[in-house]
Amino acid sequence: MPYGDLERKRQWELQHRSQRLARRRELRRIEALRNAAQPSLPHVEDNGAGVLWLPVVGGVALASFSPKLAIGTGSLTLLFAAVYKKGWIWWIAGVLLLVIGILFQWNERDTKK
């Protein structure tokens, strides 16, 4: 296809118009058959609130093992959320990890006395 000369390009496009249109029709038909054969799955909009319990469960397990590690993980999560401008779910997860770690740390300190 001659792209260097605009007049030759126009002539080529006029001569091959029927071939290009036939190819486009065939591609549309193939795409329609593909979409009919594989219907898309229904998509449920979820902004992440349903998985908020995962950091809570993980934070409790981590805090029961090592409260200082849970406090550090919560702090790093908050730092990550601030630096990379993550959504509110990251902030809540970081605060929950931090609070659970602090609570377990206070509980551990009280039981040692």
N, C-alpha and C positions, 0 to 999 in steps of 0.2 A: 504494500500500500504506500503510495508516494506521499509522504508528509512534507517534503521540502518545498514543493510548489503548491500553492493554494488552489490553482486552477486544476492541476492534475488530481489533487485530493478530491475536489468537488466532482470531477468526472468519474473517478473511481467509486465514490459513494453513490452516484446516480446509477452506475452500471451494476453495482452489487447490492442495491437496495432490497431487492426481492430475497436474496440469500440471507441478508442480515435480519429481515423481518421474519423469515421462516425459522431461523435459529432462535430468535427471541420467543416466538410462539412455542417452539418445542421446549425451551427452557422453562417457560411458564407452566406448560402442561406437566413436565417432570416434577416441578416444585409442588404443583397441586396434588399430583398423585402421591408424592412423598408425605405431604401434610395429611392427606386422607388416610394413608396407611399407618402413620404414627401420630395419633392425636396427642396434643400436649396435655400433660397432667394438670389437674387443677392446682393452682398456686394459692396458698394461704399467706396473706401478708402478716409477717411477724417481725417486730422491731427488736426482738431479743429479750423481751420481758419474761418469756416463758422459760428461759434457761438461767434466770437469775438465781435459782436455787442451787445450781452447780457450784458457784463460788462459796455459797454458804456452807454446803456440805463439805467441800474441800477445805474451807477455812477452819471448820470445826475439827476435822481430822488432822489438819496440819497443826492447829493450835494445841490439840491434845498431845501431839507428839513433841512439839517444841514451840512454845508461845513466842519466843524471840524470832523464830523463823517465820511465823505467821505475821508478826508485826513488820518484819522486813519485806515480806512478799506483798503485804497490803500497801506499804509505802512505795515500793517499786511499781505497783499497779497504778497508783495515783500519779506517780511521776511519768509513767508511760502515757497515761491518759492526757496529762497536761502537755507533754512535749509533742505528741503526735495528734493532738486535738481529736481524741476519740469521743464517742457518744456517751450519753448519760449512764448507760449500762456499765461501762468501765469504771466510772466514778463510784457508782453504788457498790460494785464488786470490791474496789479498793478500800472503800470506807468500811464495808462489812468485814473484810479480812483484818483490817487494822483494829476495829473495835473488838472482834472476837479474840484476836491475839492479846489485846490489852486485858480483856476480861479474864482470860485463862492465866495470864501473867499475874494478875492480882490474886486470883484464886490460888495459884501455886505458892505465891508469897505468903498468903494467909495460912495455908496448911503447914508451911514450914515453921511458923511461930508456935 
